[in-house]
Every structure is written in structure tokens, then in C-alpha cells.
Amino acid sequence: MDNFIVSARKYRPVTFDSVVGQQHITGTLKNAIHHNQLAQAFLFCGPRGVGKTTCARILAKTINCENVSDQIEACGTCDSCRSFQQGNSFSIHELDAASNNSVDDIRSLIEQVRIPPQTGKYKIYIIDEVHMLSQAAFNAFLKTLEEPPSYAIFILATTEKHKILPTILSRCQIFDFNRIKVDDMASHLAAIADKESITYEQDGLHIIAQKADGGLRDALSMFDQIVSFSNKNITYQSVIDNLNILDYDYYFKLIDGIAKEEAADALLIFDKVLNNGFDGGHFIGGLSNHLRNLLVAKEPATLKLLEVSDTIKRKYLAQAQALSSGLLLSALNIANQCEINYKSSKNQRLQVELALLKMCHISAAILLSQQGSFTPSTGV
């Protein structure tokens, strides 16, 4: 039986062009290599799982490559590239600051920096989770970072830039990594599914990408989990079942019921959600997001803010056109107030039910106000 390799490792980018969703950073790094304008210290910061360590490794490999291509990519075949890929390079060193954060670890690194590279042009040090270094370690590192030897390059990576000393920040060229867009992640997952002969529904991949909240590594972990769960057939239903996500259909039916002032239907839908094991706070948060998406779908200019698959987008557009902005804004205001009160309430179910009942009476309140016999308050 072959050893299973998780997708996050198997499909980890090895070239700048294969990095997902960070073109502003990979383009800058390629230009710096092309024009030989490399800083002596880089700081890569951003959320987890967006490609900081991956870009650091690609940059280190490309800097020392003996045959850099016209596209400014490492060749992958020279002695330097091969030794790096096999994990026995003498010129590229990785240090995990989470477990090597003492002043002695940094002093040991400083001693190594004094020795010129035996192979390759540069000696490169990748320090991951650099914010975990102790105060003494940071201070010991300062002088070397300010005046490193001409052959030494430091690439620091962190998820928490605010924890790093300003004196360290001022000595680094700082690159801020973005959260990866839902569409970019869904496209990447689709490409992996095609390579692995996995059947999929686009809606299912979009749900995984949304749940990952901008982190590609999280998306790939969920992808592997659902591939196992669904026996290589990723459907919308298998994703929401496995990741314990509330189906969009609940919210579409609920809003239809609210628009028709069918209070009983709204309460029954909420009861069904609770019986399926979902939390009331989770439900009301999802409803707020659904109402926000409907408001976004009402204007062509804001349609790009809707990060859902094409099928779901069409549903949002159809429902948004059938509802007034006044109804949606009032309902969103009520849902938001319910979210604020939910945690402190002793009867949390009643809080949500009361919010739903208020929403079901919005249409009547708007009608009365238009007739001039009623002035709706903010908490309709």
C-alpha cells in the first residue's frame, strides 16, 4: 500500500508561477532577482496557510539556482536545486523559531552566518514563526540583521507582525500576503481534482473555499477529508454534511417565508435547523450573511463582492430582485441586534424566534408607513 501524501504537501508550489493568489508578491520578487536588487532581509507576513513559507523556499531556491530561466524560475535540475529539493543543501537553512527561540539558538545561527557558502552564491536563512523569538534572541539577532555579510540573506516569516520589534521591521523589506480569494481557491481545488481523477460539483468546491476563510492549506485539508468521506465524488451535499454547514436552501426558504409574512413557516424552519444539530447563534450569523449577500446582489456594481458559485449567485439575484431594499435592511438590522443579544440571553432560542417574528411583520410595517399611519422604529 502506497503512503498517502496530503494534498497540501503533494501540490505545494515549487515555482513562483504556481503560487496561488499572491501575484503582487511573486512578481516583485521575480523583478528583484532579474535586476539583482535583492534585499538582505525579507519579512513575509500574513494569515496562516497563504504561502509565506512556500514563497520563502521558492525565493531561496531561485536565488541560488545556477540556470535561472528567462521567466525567472529555478531550473530544478542543477546541483543547487537538487540538493535543496532533497533537503541536504549547505547554503539554504531553515529554522523554526517556535521551537528554537532561545538566545543560544540565535547565537549558533550567527556563528554559522560568518562562514561563507561552500556552494552557490548566497547563504540563505529562512526563519519561520519569527515572532516566537524571545526578547533576548531578537536583541542578539539585531546586529547581524543590520550588517550581514554580503553573501547572507535572511527570509523571516510570521503570522503576527505586530509582535516583532520595530527595530527588526525597519531592517527588513516587508511583504504582506493576502487572504486567498474564494474563486482562486476553488479553481486550484478543481485543478487538483482533475489531476487525481476526482469527480466534483463546482458548488461543493466553492463551499470548501468559503469555509477555509482565505487559507489555502485549510482548504486542502478539508478537500482531502471530503474526498475520503465521499469516495472521490465531491458533491455540494457531501461537503455540507461533512463540514457541518447550514444549507443555503434553509435561508432562501426562510426569506421567502418572511417576505410572505408566514411566521409559522419561519419558526418551523428554525426548529428543523436546531433538530439537525446546529446552534442558534450559528443560524442567526448565517442569516445575517445571507441578507448581506441579497443586498449586494441588488446592485450590479457590488455583484463582484458575492463570493459564491455561479449556481448560487443566480439564486441570490432572483431572490434579491423580488425583495425591497427596505425589507432587507430592516431584517439585517434585526438579525444584527439578535446576534448582539444572543450570548447574554438566558433563553437563546426565544431570542432568535422573536427576531424571526419581527422580520415577518416588516412588510406590514412598511405598508402602514407608506400609507402614513405608522412610523416604523429601528427594531421593527
N, C-alpha and C positions, 0 to 999 in steps of 0.2 A: 504493500500500500504506500503510495507516494505521500510525502509530507505536504500538508496543506499550508500554503503561504497566504496570509491575509492580503486582501486587495490593496490596502494602504502601503504595504511593503512591495508587493509584486509589481504594482503600477506606479511606484514612486518616480516622479520625473527625473531624468538624467541629463536633460538639456534645457537651456533657457526657454526654447520654444514650446516645450511640453509642460511648462508650469501653467497651472490653471488660474486665470483671473488676476494676475499681478503683472500685466504687460507694462505698466508705468515703471515698475522696478527693474524687470528684466531688460527692458530697452535701455534704461540709464546705465546699468551695469555693463551691457554689451558695448555701449559707446565709450565708457571709461576704459575698457580693455583695448578697444580698437585704437583709441587715441593715446594710449599709455598714460592715462591720468588717474591712476589708482590711488585712492586714499590709503593711509597706513592703518586706519581703524574704521571699521564699519559697525553700525548698530542696527540690527534688524528687529523691529518691534511690531507687535500686533496681536490679535487674538490667537488662541490655540488652533492648531491644525490648518493653517492657511499657507504654509510653505516657507517659513523662515529658515529652519534648519536645512531643508531641501535646497533652497537658493544659496545658502552659505556653502554647502557641499559642491554645488554646480560651479559657483564662482571660484572656489579653491581649486577645483579640478581644471577649470578652463585657464586660470592664470598660469598654471604650471605645465599646461599641455605643450608638447613640442611641435604639434602640427595643427594649430588652430585654423578652422575652416574660414572661408570667406564670409559665412554667416555668423562668425564669432561664436562658434560652438566647439567644445572639446572633441578631438577625433575619436577617443575611446579605445585606440589601438596602440598608442605609443607606450613606452615603458612607464612614464609617469602616470598616465591614465589607468593602465592595467594594475599597477601597484596600489593605486588609490581604491579601485574597484574591489581588489582582493583584500583590502584592509591592512596592508603592510607597507604603506608609504612612510618614508622617513622625513618627508617635507611637509606633510599635512597632518596636524594633530588635533584631535577633538577632546575637549574637557567638559564634563558635565558638572556645572557649578553647584547643582543641587546636592551632590554627594561629595564634591571636592571643593568645599567652600572656606577652608581654613587658610590662615596666612602662610602656613608651611607649604600648602599645595601651590599657592601663587609664587612663593619664593622658588620652589622647584621649577615652575614654568619659566620664571625669569632667568634661571641658570641655563635652561635649555635654549632660550632665545639668543644667548650670547654665542652659541655655536652656529656658524654659517651652514647653509643647506649643503648636504653631500650630493644630492641630485636635484635638478630643477633650479629655476631662477629665484624662487621665493620660498620662505619658510612660513607656513600659514597656520594660525591657531584659531580654531572655532571653539568659542566658549558659549555653551548653551545654558539657558536659565541663569544668565549672568546676575540678575537681581538677587540671587540667593547667596552671593558672596558676603562674607562678614565685613564689618566696617574696617577692621584691620587689614583684611585681604584687599579691599578696594584701595586703601591708602598705599599698600605695598605695590599695587599694580600701577598707580598713577604715573610715577616717573618713567617707567618703561613705556607706557602708552603715550606719554608726551614726547619722548625722544627715543623711538625704537630704532634698531639698526635698519639700514636701507633695504635689507632683504626680508624683513619681518612684516607680516600683515596680520592684523587681528580682526576677526569677524565675531562680533558679540550678538547673541540672540536673546530676546526676553519677551515675556507676555505682560510685564509690569514696568513700563518705562519710568513711572513716577517714583519707583523705589531706588532708582540709580542716581548716584551723586551728580550734581550739576557739573562738577569738575571733570567727571568721566564723560558726560554728554558733550561737553564743549570740545573734547578731543576726538570725537567720532563724527563720521558722516552718517546721518540718521536717515533710515528708510522706514516709512510707516506702511505696513501691509494692510490691505483692505480685507473686510469680510468678503467672501466669495459670493457672487450673485447666484440666485436660485437657478436661473436659466443656464449659466455656465456649468454649475454642478450637475444639473440634470443631463446636459449634453455629454459631460465627461462620464457619468454613470452609464449612459446609453452606449457610449463607445466601448466601455469595459464589458458590458453585457453582450455586445455583438462579438467581441473577441472570445468570450467564454461560452458562446452559443447558449445564452440565457434569453428566454422569451420574456418580454416585458410590455407593460402598458405605460405610456408616457405620463399619465396621471399619477401612477404609483411612484415613478422616479421623482416627480415634482414634489410629492408629499415627503419623501425621504430628504430631498434638498431643503425643503422648508423647515423640517424638524431639526436639521443639522445646524441651523442658525449661523450660517456663514463659515462653518468649519468643515473643510473637505474630508479630513481624517474621520470626523464623526459620521459624515455621510457614508463613507466607505465601510465603516464598521457596521452601520445599520444595514447597508446593502448586503454585506456578507451574511448577516443574521437572517435577513428575509429570503435570500437565495436558499439557505438551508431549510427554513420554515416552509417555503412554497415549492420546494423541489425544482428549482431552476425555472419557475414560472411566476414572475413578479407581476401581480395584478394590483389594482387600486384597493380591492377588498383585503387581499393578503397583507398589504402594508398597514392599513388602518387597524386590522385585527392584531397584528404582531406588535406594533408600536403604541397600541392603546390610544389611538387618535379618534376624536369625535368626527363622524362622517359629515361632510358638507351638507348632505341631504337633510339632516336634522334642522340645520339653520335655515335652509331655503324653505322648508315646510313651515317652520316656526314664523318666519317673516311673512309668508303668505297668510298664515292664520291671524297674525297681528294686524295686517292691512285690512282683513275682512272682519275684524273685531270679534274673532272667535276665541274667547277667553278659555273655554273648556279644552279646545284643541291644544292651545299653548301649554296649559297645565299638564295635559296628558303626555305631550312630547317631552316635557321636562321630567316627568315621572319615569318615562321609558329610559331616558338618559341615566337617571340615578340607578334604576334597576339593572342597567348594563355595567354598573361599577364605576361610573365616572363621578367626579367630585363636582359639587355645585359651583365652587369658585372657578374651576376649570371651564365649566359650561358657560358661565357669565362672561369670562375672559374671551372665550371663543366667539360669543355673540357680539361683544364689543368690536372684535376684529372683523367679523362678518359685516356689521353695519358700516364700519370704516371703509371696507372694500366696496360696498354698494355706493357710498358717497364718491369714492374715487372713480368708479365706473360710470358715473353720471356725466363726467366731463371728458371729452376726447383728449384734452391736453394732459390730464392726470392718469390716463389709462396705463401708461408705462409703469406706474407705481404698483400695479396689480401683479404680484409675483405668484401667478398660478398657471396651470397648464391651459392650453387653448380651449379645451372642452369646458373646464370650469369657468374660464373667462367669459365664454358665450352665455353661460347660465347667469353670471353676475350682470352682464349687460342687459339681458332680457328682464331680470327682476328689477334692476335699477330704473329702467325706463318706465316700469309700471307703478313706481312709487314716487311720492313727492319728497323734495329735499327737507321740507319741514317735518314730515313724519320721521325720516331717517335721523335727522339731527336731534329731535326730541327723544327718540328711542335710545340713541347713543348717549345722550346726557343722563337718562335714567339708568342705563346699564353701567355707566361710569360711576354714578353715585352708589349703585348697588355693590360694585367691586370695592369701593372705599369702605362701606359699612359691613361688608361680608365677614371679615375676620373677627371683628369685635362683637358680632351679634351672637346672642345665646341661641336663637332659633334661625340657623342659617338657611334652611330650606324655605322658611316663610319669607326671608329677605328676597330671595330670587323669585318666588311666586308673586309677591307683592309688586316687584319690578315688572314682571310679565303682564300682570293685570293692568298696571298703569299704562304700559305700552299699547294694550288692546283698546284703551279708551282715548288714545291720542287722536285718531281720525275724527271721533265725535267732538273732541275739544277744539280741533282745528276748524271743523264745520261751524260750530257755535260761534267761534271767534270771528269767522268770516261774515256771519250773519249779524255781528255786532252786539250779541247778547252775552258774550263770555270772553273773559281775558285770561288766557292760559298762563299758569305760573311756570317757573323753570322746572319744577318737579311734578309735571302733569299727572 
